[in-house]
Amino acid sequence: MGLTKTENFTEKQNDIAKLLKALGHPARIAIIEHLLKMKTCVCGDLVSELPLAQATVSQHLKELKNVGIIKGTVEGNAVCYCLDENAFDYLKGYFSNILADVKCQQSNCC
């Protein structure tokens, strides 16, 4: 990430950017929505739900797992995935603060 000069930004700014970047693909949103509905899921189940190849689904799962949006546990020769509540709590806190500030500025908006 040398060209983005991430070292010039706070750790929190970099963390939020990584989470949002991971969420910035419709397939990953579909994965999250499926996990919300099913609570847990094996990669093969997602492959049958999404119009993507198994390798592509695995890559999206890897990205979501790398930033902590999902977690996975090995069950036999499969990995069972679920959402990580901590990542969503972190994003909720961040956006709640932004929303509170935006609401306060509405009367003084340009």
C-alpha positions in Angstrom: 0.0 0.0 0.0 3.0 2.3 -0.5 1.3 4.5 -3.1 -1.7 5.3 -0.8 0.6 6.6 1.9 -1.4 4.8 4.6 1.3 5.7 7.2 0.1 9.3 7.0 -3.3 8.3 8.4 -4.4 7.2 11.8 -4.7 3.5 12.7 -8.5 4.0 13.0 -8.7 5.6 9.6 -6.8 2.7 8.1 -8.9 0.1 9.9 -12.1 1.7 8.8 -10.8 1.9 5.2 -9.9 -1.8 5.2 -13.3 -2.8 6.5 -15.1 -0.7 3.9 -12.9 -1.8 1.1 -13.7 -5.4 2.0 -17.4 -4.5 2.0 -17.1 -2.7 -1.4 -18.0 -5.7 -3.6 -21.6 -7.0 -4.2 -20.5 -10.6 -3.8 -19.2 -9.9 -0.3 -22.5 -8.2 0.6 -24.3 -11.2 -0.7 -22.1 -13.5 1.4 -22.8 -11.3 4.5 -26.6 -11.4 3.8 -26.5 -15.2 3.4 -24.6 -15.6 6.6 -27.1 -13.4 8.4 -29.9 -15.6 7.1 -28.2 -18.9 7.8 -26.1 -18.0 10.9 -23.2 -20.2 9.8 -22.2 -21.5 6.4 -19.8 -23.8 4.6 -18.1 -22.4 1.5 -19.8 -25.1 -0.7 -23.2 -23.8 0.5 -22.2 -20.3 -0.7 -21.1 -21.6 -4.0 -24.6 -23.0 -4.7 -26.1 -19.6 -3.6 -23.9 -17.3 -5.6 -23.4 -17.1 -9.4 -19.6 -17.4 -8.9 -17.0 -20.1 -9.2 -15.8 -21.9 -6.0 -12.4 -20.3 -6.3 -13.9 -16.8 -6.5 -16.2 -17.4 -3.5 -13.2 -18.6 -1.6 -11.2 -15.5 -2.5 -14.1 -13.3 -1.3 -14.3 -15.3 2.0 -10.6 -14.9 2.4 -10.8 -11.1 2.1 -13.7 -10.9 4.5 -11.8 -13.1 7.0 -8.6 -11.1 6.7 -10.2 -7.9 7.9 -12.2 -9.6 10.6 -15.7 -9.4 9.1 -16.2 -13.1 9.3 -14.5 -15.9 11.2 -14.1 -19.5 10.2 -13.7 -22.8 12.1 -12.5 -26.1 10.6 -15.1 -28.8 10.8 -13.7 -32.0 9.3 -12.5 -31.1 5.8 -14.7 -28.0 5.5 -14.6 -24.5 7.0 -17.7 -23.2 8.6 -18.0 -19.4 8.4 -20.0 -16.9 10.5 -20.1 -13.1 11.0 -17.8 -11.5 13.5 -19.9 -9.2 15.7 -16.8 -7.1 16.7 -16.3 -5.8 13.2 -19.9 -4.7 12.9 -19.8 -3.1 16.4 -16.7 -1.1 15.3 -18.4 0.1 12.1 -21.6 0.9 14.0 -19.7 3.1 16.5 -17.9 4.9 13.7 -21.0 5.6 11.6 -23.1 6.5 14.7 -20.5 9.2 15.5 -20.6 10.5 11.9 -24.4 10.5 11.9 -24.6 12.4 15.2 -22.2 15.0 13.8 -24.1 15.3 10.5 -27.4 15.8 12.4 -25.8 18.6 14.5 -24.6 20.4 11.3 -27.9 20.2 9.4 -29.1 23.6 10.4 -25.7 25.2 9.4 -25.4 23.3 6.2 -24.4 25.1 3.0 
